[in-house]
Amino acid sequence: MKSRRTDTIYLIEEYLKSLPDSLPDDSRREIVRKLITASGFDFDLLMGDGVLRVKMLKEYAEKFARHTDEYVASRNNELAELERQIIKVQKLIENRRDLHKKQFFAIEAEAQRLKEILTFITGQ
């Protein structure tokens, strides 16, 4: 796309900015058309440039939206995998705590049994 402002839709914008807002829209429209013609520019080409720019912006926005959707879907897949890993690690932690409880009770029971034997032998 052309970046110069003299042969693009932006020329119309510059002419509009130069006119007072207090003028009726129809008058402003007519004055801008006459300025464009007097300046030697083709009104239809300027309008075509504007239509083309709108079309290109729309296409870009749609492409960007698709890219964003793909990006978000990929990140959501990553999150789902991480959530599965979190659940797996939480289960490992839970299993380890259960094992710890069982070991603690087994050790306590054995310690108590040994104390009873020692108490019996020493008569205390």
HUHUHU-V403382 format. One line per field, one symbol per residue. phi: phi as a letter, one per 30 degrees, with the letter a starting at -180 (. if undefined). psi: psi as a letter, one per 40 degrees, with the letter a starting at -180 (. if undefined). A space follows every 10 residues. Layout:
phi: ???
psi: ???
This chain:
phi: .dcdcdbbed ddddddddcd ddddeddded dddddddddi cceddddddd dddddddddd dddddddddd dddddddddd dddddddddd dddedddddd dddddddddd dddddddddd ddic
psi: iieiedfidd dddddddeih eeiidddddd ddddddddee ihdddddddd dddddddddd dddddddddd dddddddddd dddddddddd dddddddddd dddddddddd dddddddddd dee.
